[in-house]
Amino acid sequence: MKLSQKITSYPGHEITPEDVKDGKYLDVVYKFEPKYSWAAGVAISRFLADLKEGRIIARKCMNCERILVPPRMYCEKCFRPTDEWVHIKDTGTVNTYSISHVGTDARRLKTPILVAVVDLDGATPGMGILHNLGEIEPSKIKVGMKVKAVWKSSSERQGAITDIRYFKPVGEE
C-alpha cells in the first residue's frame, strides 16, 4: 500500500453499550477512595495549638529582630532559621480592610462580610493576619483602628484560626 492511499477500514470492531450490557466484555466499576495525610509543619502546628489555648505565638529572628506572625521556622529576610518562640498580644491595628457585599457563591448578601489584615501588637509591623471584623458598622471601619480578638469559649476551640471569632474595635470609635 502506498502512503498516499486512504485507509477506509480499521482492524478490530466497535464495542457497543449493548455488548457490554450483554456481558460480552469485562466491565469493572471501581470506586477510588484516595487516602492522604497533611501536616501543618512545626511552626503552624504550634501556632494552631496555641490558638486552641487562647494565645497567639510568633517566631523571633535575632538577626533582623523581626517577630514573625504567623510563625515560620525560617526567616525569609535573613535566609536563616528563626531563633525563639514569643507570645504576642491578641490586640492590633487594622492595616487594610474590605467590605464584601457578595458571598463566595456570588450571591448578594444582606449583611456584608467585613475582613481586615490586622497587624498584631508585639509582631513586626506589616506582619498581619487576615480575619473577620465584628461589632462594628462598615462605615466606621478605618485603617489604623485598634482592635481586639474575640475568642470562642475554650470548650469550642479546635486549634484553628477560627478559634478567634473576629476582631472588634477597642478604644475610640
Backbone bond lengths (Angstrom), bond angles and torsions (degrees), N, CA, C in turn:
res aa  C-N    CA-C-N  psi(-1)  N-CA   C-N-CA  omega(-1)  CA-C   N-CA-C  phi
1 M - - - 1.443 - - 1.519 107.80 -
2 K 1.317 116.12 137.63 1.451 121.67 177.69 1.526 109.47 -82.55
3 L 1.328 116.87 152.17 1.463 121.27 178.39 1.516 112.10 -62.44
4 S 1.312 117.27 -25.96 1.458 120.00 -178.10 1.530 112.32 -79.94
5 Q 1.351 118.02 -10.91 1.462 120.35 180.00 1.527 109.95 -75.65
6 K 1.310 115.62 140.99 1.453 121.34 -179.87 1.523 109.44 -85.23
7 I 1.332 116.14 132.89 1.459 120.10 176.67 1.519 107.14 -87.53
8 T 1.294 117.48 122.13 1.467 121.28 -177.11 1.513 112.50 -105.11
9 S 1.298 119.04 -14.93 1.457 120.08 177.54 1.527 108.81 -130.59
10 Y 1.305 114.42 150.20 1.458 121.54 -177.73 1.520 109.35 -117.40
11 P 1.328 116.91 148.70 1.465 117.95 177.63 1.527 110.10 -67.32
12 G 1.303 117.44 153.64 1.454 122.11 179.67 1.513 111.55 87.74
13 H 1.319 115.32 -172.68 1.458 119.62 179.69 1.524 109.96 -147.35
14 E 1.303 115.25 161.22 1.459 122.56 -177.57 1.526 110.87 -71.70
15 I 1.336 115.30 140.05 1.468 120.42 172.22 1.519 106.51 -98.23
16 T 1.308 116.15 121.16 1.465 120.41 -177.47 1.532 109.87 -96.33
17 P 1.324 116.79 158.98 1.472 119.12 175.79 1.525 112.06 -57.98
18 E 1.316 116.57 -33.96 1.470 119.78 178.52 1.530 110.91 -63.86
19 D 1.355 116.52 -39.28 1.469 120.40 177.75 1.522 110.62 -59.85
20 V 1.320 115.87 -41.53 1.464 120.28 -179.75 1.516 109.26 -67.16
21 K 1.348 117.74 -45.41 1.474 121.88 178.65 1.519 111.27 -58.74
22 D 1.311 116.07 -38.38 1.464 120.93 -177.87 1.522 112.53 -77.51
23 G 1.342 117.56 -2.14 1.460 120.51 176.65 1.506 114.21 80.30
24 K 1.329 118.81 17.66 1.454 120.92 179.44 1.527 111.96 -73.23
25 Y 1.327 116.27 -19.73 1.465 121.16 -179.07 1.522 108.83 -133.05
26 L 1.312 114.73 150.31 1.457 120.45 178.26 1.530 108.98 -73.63
27 D 1.304 115.41 128.14 1.470 121.47 179.22 1.522 106.68 -128.84
28 V 1.315 116.65 114.73 1.457 121.32 -178.42 1.523 108.71 -113.44
29 V 1.321 116.08 126.55 1.461 121.16 174.86 1.524 106.18 -104.35
30 Y 1.313 115.20 122.21 1.464 120.20 -178.07 1.513 108.95 -124.78
31 K 1.324 116.60 124.63 1.452 120.43 177.18 1.524 107.91 -92.37
32 F 1.305 115.48 115.57 1.460 122.16 -177.88 1.521 109.11 -88.54
33 E 1.306 117.04 124.72 1.460 121.95 177.65 1.521 108.22 -120.10
34 P 1.329 116.01 95.15 1.474 118.18 -177.83 1.522 111.42 -67.81
35 K 1.292 115.44 140.89 1.458 121.92 176.67 1.525 106.51 -114.14
36 Y 1.312 116.11 135.08 1.451 119.31 -178.71 1.521 108.75 -147.53
37 S 1.280 115.18 163.36 1.460 120.15 173.53 1.520 107.30 -132.72
38 W 1.294 115.01 155.30 1.450 121.09 -176.84 1.513 107.59 -139.97
39 A 1.303 116.17 135.65 1.463 120.77 178.38 1.521 108.69 -119.28
40 A 1.328 116.35 136.88 1.459 121.02 -179.92 1.518 111.80 -76.74
41 G 1.313 118.02 -15.14 1.461 121.09 -176.81 1.523 110.57 90.50
42 V 1.313 115.65 169.52 1.468 121.71 -174.58 1.526 111.76 -61.60
43 A 1.326 117.45 -51.69 1.466 121.06 -173.47 1.528 112.17 -67.32
44 I 1.311 117.70 -50.52 1.463 119.60 -176.70 1.530 110.72 -71.19
45 S 1.330 118.05 -33.27 1.466 119.94 175.63 1.526 110.62 -59.40
46 R 1.318 116.15 -45.33 1.468 119.94 178.13 1.528 110.77 -65.98
47 F 1.325 117.63 -41.31 1.460 123.15 177.70 1.535 110.48 -56.50
48 L 1.331 116.43 -47.60 1.460 121.26 -179.23 1.527 111.52 -67.89
49 A 1.328 117.31 -38.68 1.469 120.62 177.44 1.524 110.53 -62.20
50 D 1.325 116.77 -40.81 1.464 119.98 178.73 1.524 111.48 -69.70
51 L 1.329 118.06 -36.28 1.463 120.01 175.44 1.527 110.27 -58.29
52 K 1.318 116.10 -39.60 1.469 120.24 178.58 1.524 111.02 -60.34
53 E 1.316 116.73 -29.82 1.471 122.13 178.89 1.535 112.16 -90.22
54 G 1.325 116.95 1.31 1.464 120.28 177.98 1.519 113.68 82.34
55 R 1.340 115.99 25.95 1.470 120.62 179.45 1.517 109.16 -128.36
56 I 1.339 114.85 156.15 1.465 120.81 175.27 1.517 107.39 -114.90
57 I 1.330 115.56 125.60 1.464 120.87 -178.45 1.527 109.43 -115.50
58 A 1.321 114.52 149.80 1.467 121.77 -179.33 1.526 108.50 -134.93
59 R 1.332 116.35 175.19 1.465 122.13 174.57 1.513 108.28 -116.83
60 K 1.328 115.93 143.39 1.465 121.34 179.76 1.521 109.78 -111.55
61 C 1.326 114.85 136.28 1.455 121.83 172.26 1.523 106.17 -102.17
62 M 1.322 117.69 116.09 1.468 121.86 -178.38 1.533 111.74 -71.32
63 N 1.329 117.30 -22.46 1.457 120.24 -178.20 1.536 111.45 -72.30
64 C 1.329 116.94 -52.70 1.473 119.92 -178.88 1.531 112.18 -99.57
65 E 1.316 115.49 -3.00 1.466 123.92 177.28 1.525 113.34 61.90
66 R 1.339 116.31 25.25 1.459 119.34 175.20 1.519 109.71 -85.78
67 I 1.320 115.51 147.58 1.462 122.35 173.45 1.522 105.96 -112.78
68 L 1.328 115.02 114.28 1.461 122.77 -168.90 1.523 112.19 -98.08
69 V 1.317 115.25 122.64 1.457 121.27 173.88 1.527 107.66 -137.91
70 P 1.319 119.18 132.51 1.446 126.97 -9.67 1.534 110.89 -53.61
71 P 1.341 115.58 149.96 1.461 118.67 -175.63 1.521 112.96 -68.64
72 R 1.317 115.35 151.29 1.466 121.47 172.09 1.519 108.32 -140.72
73 M 1.293 114.96 150.70 1.459 121.19 -175.59 1.525 111.91 -83.55
74 Y 1.337 116.63 -5.95 1.450 121.08 -176.55 1.524 108.30 -136.14
75 C 1.319 116.68 130.83 1.465 121.48 -179.97 1.527 109.03 -83.30
76 E 1.314 115.87 118.03 1.463 120.13 -178.45 1.520 112.47 -76.86
77 K 1.328 117.74 -8.59 1.463 120.29 176.77 1.532 110.44 -90.52
78 C 1.316 116.75 -42.71 1.474 121.73 -177.00 1.524 113.40 -94.30
79 F 1.311 116.76 -12.16 1.466 121.43 -176.42 1.522 111.75 58.03
80 R 1.334 114.94 47.33 1.461 120.67 178.77 1.525 109.02 -148.77
81 P 1.342 116.84 161.44 1.469 119.05 177.96 1.531 111.17 -63.20
82 T 1.331 115.70 146.09 1.463 119.60 174.06 1.530 107.98 -73.74
83 D 1.349 115.93 165.80 1.468 119.60 -167.27 1.526 116.39 -106.79
84 E 1.340 117.93 -39.30 1.460 116.82 -175.05 1.517 111.63 -153.74
85 W 1.346 113.73 160.41 1.460 121.78 175.63 1.519 108.53 -85.35
86 V 1.332 117.09 140.37 1.465 121.69 173.35 1.530 108.91 -139.28
87 H 1.324 115.22 139.51 1.468 119.37 174.50 1.522 108.46 -86.58
88 I 1.310 115.54 140.10 1.464 120.38 177.46 1.525 108.55 -121.43
89 K 1.309 115.78 168.90 1.460 121.44 -176.95 1.524 111.34 -73.49
90 D 1.318 114.83 160.47 1.466 120.07 176.07 1.526 110.47 -97.67
91 T 1.322 115.42 26.81 1.460 121.98 174.91 1.519 107.73 -116.69
92 G 1.321 115.91 162.72 1.454 118.28 179.30 1.512 112.12 -174.43
93 T 1.315 114.47 -163.76 1.458 123.05 -176.23 1.518 109.30 -129.76
94 V 1.327 116.44 137.44 1.459 120.95 176.96 1.523 108.43 -69.86
95 N 1.326 115.56 118.99 1.467 122.47 178.91 1.526 109.97 -86.41
96 T 1.322 115.97 -43.61 1.463 123.69 176.91 1.514 107.41 -157.73
97 Y 1.316 117.33 161.42 1.462 119.81 -178.33 1.521 110.97 -150.38
98 S 1.329 114.13 168.20 1.458 121.04 177.89 1.519 108.81 -143.16
99 I 1.309 115.18 142.10 1.466 121.85 175.58 1.523 105.89 -115.44
100 S 1.323 116.51 113.11 1.462 120.31 -175.81 1.522 110.53 -108.49
101 H 1.315 115.57 123.64 1.466 122.35 177.13 1.521 111.25 -97.86
102 V 1.334 116.65 5.34 1.456 122.55 -178.72 1.520 108.44 -123.93
103 G 1.334 116.93 130.04 1.459 122.01 179.51 1.512 112.23 -78.30
104 T 1.315 115.59 175.64 1.464 120.81 -179.11 1.524 111.80 -65.51
105 D 1.326 116.92 -19.84 1.464 120.64 177.96 1.532 111.81 -96.28
106 A 1.334 117.38 14.05 1.467 125.51 176.18 1.527 113.62 70.75
107 R 1.334 117.25 15.01 1.463 118.11 176.49 1.526 110.01 -93.47
108 R 1.302 116.16 151.66 1.463 122.71 179.39 1.527 108.85 -69.61
109 L 1.332 116.81 134.49 1.462 122.04 -179.26 1.521 110.92 -99.86
110 K 1.344 116.31 141.44 1.466 120.67 174.84 1.522 109.95 -72.42
111 T 1.336 115.76 -39.90 1.459 121.93 177.64 1.524 107.60 -113.36
112 P 1.329 118.00 120.95 1.471 119.16 -177.07 1.527 112.84 -68.65
113 I 1.319 114.85 155.22 1.461 121.91 173.73 1.526 106.77 -87.79
114 L 1.328 116.41 129.22 1.460 121.93 -179.03 1.526 107.81 -111.16
115 V 1.319 117.16 116.69 1.464 121.08 179.26 1.524 109.25 -127.05
116 A 1.338 114.43 151.54 1.463 119.31 -179.66 1.514 109.70 -147.93
117 V 1.318 115.17 154.82 1.458 120.63 165.28 1.523 104.57 -91.33
118 V 1.327 115.68 120.38 1.458 121.65 -177.91 1.523 108.46 -107.12
119 D 1.343 115.75 119.12 1.465 120.90 173.19 1.523 106.27 -81.52
120 L 1.321 116.34 113.54 1.459 121.05 -174.55 1.523 111.97 -78.32
121 D 1.336 116.08 139.78 1.463 121.56 178.41 1.525 109.66 -64.60
122 G 1.308 115.77 130.18 1.460 121.38 -178.32 1.514 112.57 101.71
123 A 1.324 116.92 -18.39 1.470 121.05 177.19 1.526 108.47 -95.28
124 T 1.305 115.89 161.72 1.458 121.33 176.59 1.527 108.94 -61.59
125 P 1.341 118.86 133.89 1.467 120.35 177.44 1.527 110.97 -52.88
126 G 1.311 115.32 137.87 1.458 120.78 -177.01 1.519 112.35 92.24
127 M 1.346 117.48 -7.83 1.465 122.38 175.98 1.517 106.88 -95.52
128 G 1.316 115.80 84.91 1.455 118.91 -175.92 1.500 112.86 -114.97
129 I 1.327 114.07 169.43 1.459 120.14 173.08 1.523 108.12 -119.40
130 L 1.301 115.67 145.54 1.453 122.16 177.64 1.519 107.79 -86.56
131 H 1.325 116.33 125.97 1.462 119.46 -179.33 1.522 110.71 -155.26
132 N 1.318 114.74 170.81 1.461 121.44 178.97 1.517 110.98 -77.67
133 L 1.326 114.93 152.27 1.460 122.31 170.36 1.523 107.37 -107.38
134 G 1.330 116.06 149.06 1.459 120.51 178.19 1.515 109.90 -145.16
135 E 1.335 114.67 171.01 1.457 122.25 178.83 1.528 112.63 57.91
136 I 1.333 115.89 35.92 1.469 120.43 178.87 1.518 109.57 -151.61
137 E 1.314 115.14 144.45 1.462 121.12 173.57 1.531 108.59 -77.37
138 P 1.321 117.55 140.51 1.468 119.99 -179.35 1.531 114.15 -52.21
139 S 1.322 116.64 -37.60 1.472 119.99 -177.38 1.533 112.92 -69.26
140 K 1.332 117.46 -14.03 1.469 120.52 -177.74 1.532 113.31 -97.19
141 I 1.325 117.25 -5.98 1.469 120.54 179.95 1.522 108.72 -70.51
142 K 1.334 115.53 136.87 1.468 120.33 179.36 1.525 109.76 -142.13
143 V 1.320 115.90 145.91 1.457 120.62 170.86 1.529 106.22 -63.67
144 G 1.320 117.14 135.88 1.459 121.76 -178.56 1.523 113.32 93.23
145 M 1.337 117.07 -5.85 1.459 121.71 179.78 1.530 110.37 -67.03
146 K 1.333 117.17 136.28 1.460 122.34 177.56 1.527 109.35 -80.83
147 V 1.334 115.77 136.86 1.466 120.95 -178.73 1.528 110.36 -136.94
148 K 1.330 114.99 161.46 1.465 122.29 178.20 1.522 108.74 -135.34
149 A 1.326 116.33 143.52 1.462 121.67 179.10 1.524 110.84 -68.49
150 V 1.332 115.35 139.34 1.460 122.54 170.74 1.523 104.95 -109.85
151 W 1.323 115.35 113.96 1.463 121.97 -173.22 1.529 111.32 -92.56
152 K 1.319 115.43 151.97 1.461 120.76 167.42 1.525 106.97 -68.14
153 S 1.320 116.82 160.77 1.471 119.41 175.81 1.529 108.37 -64.38
154 S 1.317 116.40 155.69 1.479 120.14 -176.82 1.527 111.86 -58.22
155 S 1.330 117.96 -32.24 1.470 120.22 -179.83 1.537 112.25 -73.24
156 E 1.334 117.41 -20.35 1.468 121.43 -179.86 1.525 113.09 -90.49
157 R 1.319 118.30 -18.22 1.464 121.17 -174.41 1.523 111.63 -69.60
158 Q 1.351 113.99 144.65 1.469 120.35 -176.37 1.519 113.61 -125.05
159 G 1.319 117.75 -0.48 1.456 119.42 -174.45 1.508 110.57 83.42
160 A 1.330 116.47 48.05 1.464 123.09 -179.04 1.526 108.54 -139.75
161 I 1.326 116.52 159.77 1.463 120.16 178.70 1.530 110.44 -60.59
162 T 1.322 117.25 -24.41 1.464 121.43 178.16 1.532 112.70 -76.05
163 D 1.336 117.82 0.11 1.471 120.11 170.99 1.526 109.53 -65.37
164 I 1.330 116.18 -23.35 1.463 121.22 167.56 1.521 104.66 -90.17
165 R 1.326 117.03 115.67 1.474 120.35 -179.40 1.528 109.90 -63.32
166 Y 1.330 115.13 -49.91 1.465 122.03 -178.68 1.516 108.30 -171.96
167 F 1.311 116.20 175.19 1.460 122.26 173.11 1.521 107.69 -107.47
168 K 1.329 116.65 134.47 1.459 120.98 178.65 1.521 110.00 -115.36
169 P 1.331 116.70 155.35 1.459 119.50 179.96 1.525 111.71 -67.32
170 V 1.324 116.00 147.59 1.467 121.57 174.14 1.521 107.78 -130.29
171 G 1.313 115.83 155.84 1.473 119.02 178.08 1.506 111.19 77.27
172 E 1.323 115.13 -139.81 1.473 121.15 -176.86 1.520 111.49 -64.72
173 E 1.304 116.35 142.06 1.467 122.69 176.03 1.498 109.15 -93.87
